[in-house]
Amino acid sequence: MALTLRKSYTYILSLLSGIAVLSLLSSVLFQVHLGKPMDLYHVLDLSFYHLVPIILWVLVLIPLLHHLTLRFPVSGRDLKNLLVHVLISLALAPIIRTIAITLDFWVKSNIGMIDVPVLPLVYDVRWVILGSLPKAFFEYWLVAALLSYWHTTHTKTESGPVKHLILSSSSGSDIVPLGDILWIEADGNYVMIHTTNQAIRSRKTFKNLWLELTTNFIQVHRSKIINREAVSSLRHWRNGEYLITLVNGAYVTSTRTFLPNVRKLTV
């Protein structure tokens, strides 16, 4: 698949950097409007406030949202996923802003711009943190929406249809046509690919392999992916879980978390 975490960085960091620069420019103009001096030192002071939080996005937030949106894509048709992101964004927003401002003060302290303890200073600006929560909400939902869009479009179409996988195994490399794959399951740090005539244990991770598959494959379990064309029957088992029988007689169980994906098998 074309979408990788590195490529996500390229798009999202460009966007977040643009927002940060515009916010910085707005702050500078506002300070000038109030008649306050805007020399290089004061511009640098404001720059840290707006630009340092990008470090937090690079190290933590983009990878976190990358994985969250893989499992819970933002979609107006899936209220459960939207509720998950509402709860996560409500919890993360104050944490994001507190850490960002703490990081801002820490950098300034280490380069000699301030000479007071960082933590008491963070407490003193608690109302500034509270006032900046809408910005944190906006950035969270913007990034989550963009990642969800790329997961559902670019990952399936940029490189054209994939017809086979090249898998490294203990015996060498195997070229496996996608049509021969029945289901895939995680096996520790490896994956087990079950085909019509064999099972191949590959060194690829479950996540990376999932990103290489076409839309014919759907995830029905935290550690299982099935080929929808290999499904023979579908039977409700318990509490939103299903027993999925494949064309070779093997069966795979789904979990309630992936019930929306399982329902696609009946369409």
Helices and strands as residue ranges (DSSP letters): H 5-33, H 40-51, H 53-56, I 57-61, H 62-71, H 79-110, H 118-124, H 126-131, H 133-152, H 154-157, E 164-169, E 172-177, G 178-180, E 181-187, E 190-195, E 199-202, H 206-210, E 217-221, E 224-227, G 228-230, E 231-238, E 241-246, E 251-253, G 256-258, H 259-263, G 264-266
